[in-house]
């Protein structure tokens, strides 16, 4: 679909094909500006003319760009480029530039068979961490499946391809596209199969299917068509994993079956809850789920619902006892109440004095972390400092002409900010001054070339008018530095511009044939003039020439030779 050596957006070199799905084709690429490998996803040409799919593809870039977490494949850039399809048609195709992950996807890892329970739990914990992060950002993935879960060569888990994700707030969004384009029916939730509105619990159902497959090597439901599989998701109970693999523990059985409940109200309600129970099952303990009845009883009723506490019973007896003789018909005398009120005011004043004078003002709760000043530290030093505070460092490259390459420019949240443990902190690492590749401005007008250079943050220097045989008057011949050279942003580029003239050399003494070739190569109109006043010589050397030096392009040159 695309030239494997094509450069997108002036910086992304497209390389070998990695894979393709229902919506797009993915290539390995190189960010020539930062010198790092990337993955380039390009919308399939068959969908490029469909405005619905183009919009869905753009939504993917918008949704994924909001995700910045170690367990999620990052999106660096997006845009559109005019590309040539296999049939020679020129189309404007959207593309997305993503983090390149070296490793295998979970589908490839599961090809030989199921995983051990411990490894399946480890992978699922990371997947659920990614979903917890995305759900907090208001994004439902909608397409959780093994092919979208990467395991790096170092064993790190990364969830990718938020290709059909949409904001949770878009409550009218339903799945109405074919499974060939938007996902795989084997991992659909019942609500997706029925075309109902989805929410975060939809992803948890799909995650349960993935956990089932990791433990058994098979998905719970199969069929000849997507409709047949979708029907089973809605109506058929799943076989417990242990029936297919006796090595699956009872705790994991229980976890998987709860995650795959048809009624989403009976599933895990959050990714964090699901992850905590996976940890319980991985330790070999039997998980105990709180039912809706347990919650209601614990919140709204006492034992039996009719018994009174001792204090309540005593008060009731006192209120009902008519034999008690009251010795005072009105409240205690006013001085008693005044004393009680005075004591209360003193106690409150003492408490406030203790809080604001004796207690240090800079005490921070144990559940709060303060972002340290990391500016000027190396990436490794900054990461270690954040890890000691139970914070997650997310390194991001940024160009800077002021901060030394390889050191921290700033953090987000900023220094001094208070955050919770395990918060992701964006750490911006300097890659040095920005670099720009000199564009091809040859044969452009001076105005057009200047605009192209200015757009890239470059400055036009001297403009020299020089002779050139072929470049039209006023057009750029070349520049210094030359086209294709990488230079720091803000650099000055000198231009050489054609003055519409050509430097005509002196060819007197050259043979007629050589002289004619030299002048013709300069796009000059050569006329041969025989001179019968002088004797003919071998090679017919030129004895006269009408013009020489700087002359208008295409001038006529008469050269004379002896013919007597």
C-alpha positions as CSV (number, residue, x, y, z in Angstrom):
1,X,0.0,0.0,0.0
2,X,2.9,2.3,0.6
3,X,6.4,2.7,-0.6
4,X,8.5,1.1,2.1
5,X,11.0,4.0,1.9
6,X,8.4,6.7,2.1
7,X,8.8,9.5,4.7
8,X,5.6,10.7,6.4
9,X,5.2,14.2,7.8
10,X,8.8,14.8,6.8
11,X,10.3,12.7,9.6
12,X,8.8,9.2,9.9
13,X,10.6,6.7,7.6
14,X,8.3,3.8,6.8
15,X,10.0,0.4,6.9
16,X,8.9,-3.3,6.9
17,X,5.4,-4.6,7.3
18,X,4.6,-5.7,10.9
19,X,1.0,-6.8,10.5
20,X,-2.5,-5.8,9.6
21,X,-6.0,-5.8,11.0
22,X,-9.5,-5.0,10.0
23,X,-9.0,-1.2,9.9
24,X,-5.3,-0.7,9.2
25,X,-1.8,-1.9,8.3
26,X,1.1,-1.5,10.6
27,X,4.7,-0.9,9.5
28,X,7.9,-0.7,11.5
29,X,9.3,2.9,11.1
30,X,12.0,5.3,12.3
31,X,11.6,8.8,13.7
32,X,14.4,10.4,11.8
33,X,14.2,13.5,14.0
34,X,14.8,11.7,17.3
35,X,16.4,8.6,15.9
36,X,14.1,6.1,17.6
37,X,12.1,3.1,16.2
38,X,8.3,3.6,16.0
39,X,5.3,1.7,14.7
40,X,3.3,3.4,11.9
41,X,-0.3,2.5,11.5
42,X,-1.9,3.5,8.2
43,X,-5.7,3.3,7.5
44,X,-6.6,0.7,4.9
45,X,-7.2,2.2,1.4
46,X,-10.5,0.4,1.2
47,X,-11.8,2.4,4.1
48,X,-10.2,5.8,3.3
49,X,-13.2,7.0,1.3
50,X,-15.6,6.1,4.1
51,X,-16.0,9.2,6.3
52,X,-17.3,7.0,9.2
53,X,-14.1,4.9,9.3
54,X,-11.9,8.0,8.8
55,X,-13.6,9.6,11.8
56,X,-13.2,6.3,13.9
57,X,-9.5,6.2,13.0
58,X,-9.1,9.8,14.2
59,X,-10.9,9.0,17.4
60,X,-8.4,6.2,18.0
61,X,-5.6,8.7,17.9
62,X,-7.4,11.1,20.2
63,X,-8.3,8.4,22.7
64,X,-4.9,6.7,22.7
65,X,-3.0,10.0,22.9
66,X,-4.6,10.6,26.3
67,X,-3.0,7.4,27.6
68,X,0.4,7.8,29.2
69,X,1.1,4.8,31.4
70,X,3.9,2.1,31.4
71,X,1.3,-0.6,30.7
72,X,-0.2,1.2,27.6
73,X,1.5,1.5,24.2
74,X,2.0,5.2,23.7
75,X,0.8,7.3,20.7
76,X,3.4,9.9,19.6
77,X,1.8,11.6,16.5
78,X,-1.0,11.4,14.0
79,X,-1.8,13.0,10.6
80,X,-2.8,12.4,7.0
81,X,-0.5,11.8,4.0
82,X,-1.1,11.5,0.2
83,X,-0.2,7.9,-0.7
84,X,-0.4,5.7,-3.7
85,X,-2.4,2.5,-3.3
86,X,-1.7,-0.9,-5.0
87,X,-3.9,0.1,-8.0
88,X,-2.0,3.4,-8.5
89,X,-4.7,5.6,-7.0
90,X,-3.6,8.6,-5.0
91,X,-5.5,8.8,-1.6
92,X,-5.2,11.0,1.5
93,X,-4.7,8.3,4.2
94,X,-4.7,8.9,7.9
95,X,-1.8,7.5,9.9
96,X,-0.8,7.1,13.6
97,X,2.8,6.9,14.9
98,X,3.1,4.7,18.0
99,X,5.7,3.4,20.4
100,X,7.5,0.4,18.9
101,X,7.3,-2.6,21.3
102,X,9.9,-5.4,20.8
103,X,8.4,-8.7,21.8
104,X,5.4,-11.0,21.1
105,X,1.7,-10.5,21.5
106,X,-0.3,-12.8,23.8
107,X,-2.0,-14.6,20.9
108,X,1.4,-15.8,19.7
109,X,2.5,-16.8,23.2
110,X,-0.7,-18.9,23.7
111,X,-0.4,-20.7,20.4
112,X,1.5,-23.7,21.9
113,X,-1.0,-24.0,24.8
114,X,-2.2,-22.6,28.2
115,X,0.0,-20.8,30.7
116,X,0.8,-21.6,34.3
117,X,-1.7,-20.0,36.7
118,X,1.0,-17.7,38.2
119,X,2.1,-16.4,34.8
120,X,-1.6,-15.9,33.7
121,X,-2.3,-13.9,36.9
122,X,0.9,-11.8,36.4
123,X,-0.2,-10.8,32.9
124,X,-3.8,-10.2,33.9
125,X,-2.7,-7.9,36.8
126,X,-0.9,-5.7,34.3
127,X,-3.8,-5.7,31.9
128,X,-6.2,-4.7,34.6
129,X,-3.8,-1.9,35.7
130,X,-3.9,-0.5,32.2
131,X,-7.7,-0.7,32.2
132,X,-7.9,1.0,35.5
133,X,-5.9,3.9,34.2
134,X,-7.9,4.1,30.9
135,X,-11.3,3.9,32.7
136,X,-10.3,6.7,35.1
137,X,-9.5,8.7,32.0
138,X,-13.0,8.0,30.7
139,X,-12.0,5.6,28.0
140,X,-13.4,2.1,27.4
141,X,-11.1,-0.1,25.3
142,X,-13.8,-2.3,23.8
143,X,-11.4,-4.7,22.1
144,X,-9.5,-6.5,24.8
145,X,-8.0,-9.7,23.3
146,X,-4.7,-11.5,23.2
147,X,-3.7,-9.9,19.9
148,X,-3.8,-6.5,21.6
149,X,-1.7,-7.5,24.6
150,X,2.1,-7.3,24.1
151,X,4.8,-9.0,26.2
152,X,8.1,-7.3,25.8
153,X,11.4,-9.1,25.7
154,X,11.9,-8.0,29.3
155,X,8.5,-9.5,30.3
156,X,6.7,-6.2,30.6
157,X,3.0,-6.1,29.7
158,X,1.6,-3.4,27.4
159,X,-2.0,-3.1,26.2
160,X,-2.3,-1.6,22.7
161,X,-4.7,-0.6,20.0
162,X,-7.5,1.6,21.5
163,X,-8.9,1.4,17.9
164,X,-12.5,1.3,18.9
165,X,-12.3,3.1,22.2
166,X,-14.7,6.0,22.9
167,X,-15.2,8.2,25.9
168,X,-17.6,6.7,28.5
169,X,-19.5,10.0,28.5
170,X,-20.7,9.2,25.0
171,X,-23.7,7.2,26.3
172,X,-25.3,6.9,22.9
173,X,-22.4,4.9,21.5
174,X,-23.1,1.3,20.5
175,X,-21.4,-1.4,18.5
176,X,-22.9,-1.5,15.0
177,X,-20.0,-2.5,12.8
178,X,-19.0,-5.9,11.7
179,X,-16.7,-8.0,13.9
180,X,-14.2,-8.2,11.0
181,X,-13.5,-4.5,11.4
182,X,-14.2,-3.7,15.1
183,X,-13.1,-6.7,17.0
184,X,-13.3,-10.4,17.5
185,X,-16.6,-12.0,18.6
186,X,-14.9,-14.6,20.8
187,X,-14.1,-11.8,23.3
188,X,-17.3,-9.8,23.0
189,X,-19.4,-9.0,26.1
190,X,-23.1,-9.8,26.1
191,X,-24.0,-6.1,25.9
192,X,-21.7,-5.7,22.8
193,X,-23.3,-8.8,21.2
194,X,-26.8,-7.3,21.8
195,X,-25.7,-3.8,20.5
196,X,-26.3,-2.2,23.9
197,X,-24.4,0.7,25.4
198,X,-21.1,-0.4,26.8
199,X,-19.2,0.8,29.9
200,X,-16.0,-0.1,31.9
201,X,-17.4,-3.5,32.9
202,X,-17.5,-4.5,29.2
203,X,-13.7,-4.5,29.2
204,X,-13.7,-6.6,32.5
205,X,-15.8,-9.3,30.8
206,X,-13.4,-9.4,27.8
207,X,-10.5,-9.6,30.3
208,X,-12.2,-12.5,31.9
209,X,-12.3,-14.3,28.6
210,X,-8.6,-13.6,28.1
211,X,-7.8,-15.0,31.5
212,X,-10.0,-18.1,30.7
213,X,-7.9,-18.6,27.5
214,X,-4.6,-18.2,29.3
215,X,-5.6,-20.9,31.8
216,X,-7.2,-23.4,29.3
217,X,-5.6,-22.5,25.9
218,X,-9.2,-22.1,24.5
219,X,-11.9,-19.4,24.5
220,X,-15.1,-20.5,26.3
221,X,-17.4,-20.0,23.2
222,X,-16.8,-21.0,19.6
223,X,-19.0,-21.2,16.5
224,X,-19.1,-21.2,12.8
225,X,-20.2,-17.6,12.6
226,X,-19.9,-14.5,14.7
227,X,-23.6,-14.5,15.3
228,X,-23.4,-18.0,16.7
229,X,-20.6,-17.0,19.1
230,X,-22.5,-13.8,20.1
231,X,-25.6,-15.8,20.9
232,X,-23.6,-18.0,23.3
233,X,-22.2,-14.9,25.1
234,X,-25.7,-13.7,25.7
235,X,-27.5,-17.0,26.5
236,X,-25.1,-20.0,27.2
237,X,-23.3,-20.6,30.5
238,X,-19.6,-21.0,30.2
239,X,-17.8,-24.2,31.2
240,X,-15.6,-23.6,34.3
241,X,-11.9,-23.4,33.3
242,X,-11.1,-26.4,35.6
243,X,-13.3,-28.6,33.5
244,X,-11.0,-28.0,30.5
245,X,-7.8,-27.9,32.5
246,X,-7.8,-29.8,35.8
247,X,-4.7,-27.8,36.9
248,X,-6.7,-24.6,37.2
249,X,-7.3,-23.9,40.9
250,X,-10.7,-23.4,42.5
251,X,-9.9,-19.8,43.4
252,X,-9.1,-19.0,39.8
253,X,-12.2,-20.8,38.7
254,X,-14.3,-18.6,40.9
255,X,-12.6,-15.4,39.7
256,X,-13.0,-16.2,36.0
257,X,-16.7,-17.1,36.3
258,X,-17.5,-13.9,38.2
259,X,-15.7,-11.8,35.6
260,X,-17.7,-13.6,32.8
261,X,-21.2,-13.0,34.4
262,X,-23.8,-12.2,31.8
263,X,-25.3,-9.5,34.0
264,X,-22.7,-6.8,34.3
265,X,-24.0,-5.8,37.8
266,X,-22.9,-9.3,39.0
267,X,-19.3,-8.9,37.5
268,X,-16.4,-7.1,39.1
269,X,-17.4,-3.4,39.0
270,X,-13.9,-1.9,38.6
271,X,-10.6,-3.0,37.2
272,X,-9.0,-2.4,40.6
273,X,-11.5,-4.8,42.3
274,X,-10.8,-7.4,39.6
275,X,-7.0,-7.1,40.0
276,X,-7.2,-7.4,43.8
277,X,-9.1,-10.6,43.6
278,X,-6.7,-12.0,41.0
279,X,-3.9,-11.4,43.6
280,X,-6.0,-13.3,46.2
281,X,-6.5,-16.2,43.8
282,X,-2.8,-16.2,42.8
283,X,-1.9,-16.6,46.5
284,X,-4.1,-19.7,46.7
285,X,-6.7,-18.2,48.9
286,X,-10.4,-18.6,48.1
287,X,-11.9,-15.2,47.2
288,X,-15.0,-14.1,49.2
289,X,-17.3,-11.8,47.3
290,X,-19.6,-9.4,49.0
291,X,-23.1,-9.9,47.7
292,X,-25.7,-7.1,47.3
293,X,-27.7,-8.6,50.2
294,X,-24.6,-8.5,52.5
295,X,-24.0,-4.9,51.7
296,X,-27.7,-4.0,52.3
297,X,-27.8,-5.9,55.6
298,X,-24.6,-4.4,56.9
299,X,-25.6,-0.8,56.0
300,X,-29.3,-0.7,56.9
301,X,-30.2,-3.3,59.5
302,X,-29.1,-4.8,62.9
303,X,-29.4,-8.4,63.9
304,X,-32.9,-9.5,63.3
305,X,-34.0,-6.0,62.5
306,X,-36.2,-5.8,65.6
307,X,-33.9,-5.9,68.7
308,X,-33.0,-2.7,70.5
309,X,-29.6,-1.9,72.0
310,X,-29.3,-1.7,75.8
311,X,-29.2,2.1,75.7
312,X,-32.2,2.3,73.5
313,X,-34.1,-0.2,75.7
314,X,-33.2,1.8,78.9
315,X,-34.4,5.1,77.3
316,X,-37.6,3.4,76.2
317,X,-38.3,2.0,79.7
318,X,-37.6,5.4,81.2
319,X,-40.0,7.1,78.8
320,X,-42.7,4.5,79.4
321,X,-42.4,4.3,83.3
322,X,-45.1,6.5,84.8
323,X,-44.1,5.5,88.4
324,X,-41.0,7.6,88.4
325,X,-41.3,10.8,90.5
326,X,-39.7,13.8,88.9
327,X,-38.1,16.1,91.5
328,X,-37.5,19.0,89.1
329,X,-39.8,20.1,86.3
330,X,-37.4,22.3,84.5
331,X,-33.7,21.9,83.2
332,X,-30.8,22.4,85.7
333,X,-30.1,25.9,86.8
334,X,-28.5,28.3,84.3
335,X,-25.1,28.4,86.1
336,X,-24.6,24.7,85.5
337,X,-25.2,25.1,81.8
338,X,-22.9,28.1,81.7
339,X,-20.1,26.1,83.3
340,X,-20.5,23.3,80.8
341,X,-20.4,25.7,77.9
342,X,-17.3,27.5,79.3
343,X,-15.5,24.2,79.7
344,X,-16.4,23.2,76.1
345,X,-15.0,26.5,74.7
346,X,-11.8,26.1,76.6
347,X,-11.3,22.5,75.4
348,X,-11.9,23.5,71.7
349,X,-9.5,26.4,72.1
350,X,-6.8,24.1,73.5
351,X,-7.3,21.7,70.6
352,X,-6.9,24.4,68.1
353,X,-3.8,25.7,69.8
354,X,-2.2,22.3,69.8
355,X,-3.0,21.8,66.1
356,X,-1.6,25.1,64.9
357,X,1.3,25.6,67.2
358,X,2.7,22.3,68.4
359,X,2.1,20.2,65.3
360,X,4.6,21.0,62.5
361,X,2.9,22.7,59.5
362,X,4.8,20.6,57.0
363,X,3.5,17.2,58.1
364,X,2.3,15.2,55.1
365,X,-0.2,12.3,55.4
366,X,1.3,8.9,54.8
367,X,-0.9,8.5,51.7
368,X,0.5,11.6,50.1
369,X,3.7,12.1,48.1
370,X,5.4,15.4,47.2
371,X,7.1,15.6,43.8
372,X,10.8,16.3,44.4
373,X,12.9,18.7,42.3
374,X,14.3,16.5,39.5
375,X,15.5,19.2,37.1
376,X,19.1,18.6,35.9
377,X,19.1,14.9,37.0
378,X,19.6,12.0,34.6
379,X,16.7,9.9,33.6
380,X,18.0,7.0,35.8
381,X,18.4,9.3,38.8
382,X,14.9,10.7,38.4
383,X,13.3,7.3,38.0
384,X,15.1,6.0,41.1
385,X,14.0,9.0,43.1
386,X,10.3,8.6,42.1
387,X,10.4,4.8,42.6
388,X,11.5,5.4,46.2
389,X,8.4,7.5,46.7
390,X,6.2,4.7,45.2
391,X,5.6,6.8,42.1
392,X,5.7,5.7,38.5
393,X,8.1,7.6,36.2
394,X,7.0,8.0,32.5
395,X,10.0,9.4,30.5
396,X,9.2,11.6,27.6
397,X,11.7,13.1,25.2
398,X,11.6,16.9,24.6
399,X,13.9,19.1,22.6
400,X,15.7,21.9,24.5
401,X,18.4,24.3,23.6
402,X,18.9,25.2,27.3
403,X,19.0,21.9,29.2
404,X,21.8,19.4,28.6
405,X,20.8,16.3,26.6
406,X,19.9,13.3,28.8
407,X,18.8,15.3,31.8
408,X,15.4,16.3,33.2
409,X,13.8,19.5,31.9
410,X,10.6,19.4,34.1
411,X,8.0,17.1,35.5
412,X,4.2,16.9,35.3
413,X,2.8,17.3,37.9
414,X,5.4,19.9,38.8
415,X,7.9,20.0,41.6
416,X,6.2,20.4,45.0
417,X,2.8,19.0,43.8
418,X,1.1,16.5,46.2
419,X,-0.1,13.2,44.7
420,X,-1.1,9.7,45.7
421,X,1.2,6.7,45.7
422,X,1.5,4.9,42.3
423,X,0.7,8.1,40.4
424,X,2.3,8.3,36.9
425,X,4.7,11.3,36.7
426,X,5.7,12.5,33.3
427,X,9.4,13.2,33.3
428,X,10.5,15.3,30.3
429,X,14.1,14.4,29.3
430,X,16.1,16.8,27.1
431,X,17.3,15.4,23.7
432,X,19.2,18.6,23.1
433,X,18.4,21.3,20.5
434,X,15.8,20.6,17.9
435,X,17.2,19.4,14.6
436,X,15.7,20.2,11.2
437,X,16.3,18.5,7.8
438,X,16.9,21.1,5.0
439,X,14.0,20.6,2.6
440,X,14.3,20.4,-1.2
441,X,13.7,24.0,-2.3
442,X,15.5,23.7,-5.7
443,X,13.7,25.4,-8.6
444,X,11.4,27.2,-6.1
445,X,11.0,30.9,-6.2
446,X,12.9,32.8,-3.5
447,X,9.5,33.6,-1.8
448,X,8.4,30.0,-1.8
449,X,11.8,28.7,-0.6
450,X,11.9,31.3,2.2
451,X,8.4,30.4,3.3
452,X,9.3,26.7,3.5
453,X,12.5,27.4,5.5
454,X,10.7,29.8,7.9
455,X,7.9,27.2,8.5
456,X,10.6,24.8,9.8
457,X,12.1,27.5,12.1
458,X,15.1,28.3,9.9
459,X,16.4,31.7,8.9
460,X,17.2,32.8,5.3
461,X,20.7,34.2,5.1
462,X,22.4,35.7,2.1
463,X,20.8,35.4,-1.4
464,X,23.5,35.3,-4.1
465,X,22.6,35.8,-7.8
466,X,24.6,33.4,-9.9
467,X,24.9,32.2,-13.5
468,X,23.2,29.0,-14.3
469,X,22.5,27.4,-17.7
470,X,19.3,25.6,-16.9
471,X,17.5,27.0,-13.8
472,X,15.1,29.8,-14.7
473,X,15.7,33.4,-13.6
474,X,14.6,34.0,-10.0
475,X,14.5,30.2,-9.1
476,X,16.7,28.7,-6.3
477,X,19.6,26.7,-7.5
478,X,21.0,25.4,-4.2
479,X,21.7,26.4,-0.7
480,X,24.3,26.2,2.1
481,X,23.9,23.9,4.0
482,X,22.7,21.7,1.2
483,X,19.3,20.0,0.8
484,X,18.9,16.9,3.1
485,X,21.4,18.1,5.7
486,X,20.2,18.0,9.4
487,X,20.8,21.2,11.2
488,X,19.8,22.7,14.6
489,X,16.6,24.7,14.7
490,X,17.0,28.4,14.0
491,X,20.0,27.8,11.7
492,X,20.7,30.2,8.8
493,X,20.5,28.9,5.2
494,X,22.2,30.8,2.4
495,X,20.5,30.6,-1.0
496,X,21.9,30.6,-4.6
497,X,19.5,32.0,-7.1
498,X,19.6,32.0,-10.8
499,X,20.1,35.4,-12.4
500,X,18.9,34.2,-15.8
501,X,22.3,34.3,-17.3
502,X,24.9,31.7,-18.3
503,X,28.7,31.9,-18.3
504,X,29.8,31.4,-21.9
505,X,33.4,30.0,-22.0
506,X,36.0,31.0,-24.6
507,X,36.3,28.1,-27.0
508,X,38.7,29.6,-29.5
509,X,41.4,27.1,-30.3
510,X,39.2,24.1,-29.5
511,X,38.2,21.8,-32.3
512,X,34.9,22.6,-33.8
513,X,33.2,19.4,-32.5
514,X,34.4,19.9,-28.9
515,X,33.5,23.6,-28.9
516,X,30.0,22.9,-30.3
517,X,29.4,20.2,-27.6
518,X,30.6,22.5,-24.8
519,X,28.3,25.3,-25.9
520,X,25.3,23.1,-26.6
521,X,25.5,21.6,-23.1
522,X,25.0,25.1,-21.8
523,X,21.7,25.3,-23.7
524,X,23.1,27.9,-26.1
525,X,22.1,28.2,-29.8
526,X,25.4,27.3,-31.6
527,X,25.8,28.5,-35.3
528,X,28.9,27.3,-37.2
529,X,30.4,29.9,-39.6
530,X,33.0,28.7,-42.2
531,X,35.9,31.2,-43.0
532,X,37.3,30.6,-46.5
533,X,40.0,33.2,-46.0
534,X,42.2,30.8,-44.0
535,X,43.3,27.3,-44.9
536,X,41.5,24.3,-43.5
537,X,43.3,22.6,-40.5
538,X,42.9,19.1,-39.0
539,X,40.1,19.1,-36.5
540,X,38.8,22.4,-37.7
541,X,39.8,24.5,-34.7
542,X,37.6,27.5,-33.8
543,X,39.2,30.7,-34.9
544,X,36.5,33.2,-33.9
545,X,33.6,33.5,-31.3
546,X,30.8,36.0,-31.3
547,X,30.1,36.3,-27.5
548,X,31.7,35.1,-24.2
549,X,31.3,35.7,-20.5
550,X,28.0,36.3,-18.7
551,X,25.2,36.2,-21.3
552,X,21.4,35.7,-21.2
553,X,20.3,32.0,-21.1
554,X,19.7,30.5,-24.6
555,X,21.8,33.1,-26.4
556,X,23.1,32.5,-30.0
557,X,26.8,31.9,-30.3
558,X,28.6,32.0,-33.7
559,X,31.9,30.2,-33.9
560,X,34.1,30.4,-37.0
561,X,36.5,27.8,-38.4
562,X,38.8,27.8,-41.4
563,X,37.5,26.3,-44.6
564,X,39.8,27.7,-47.3
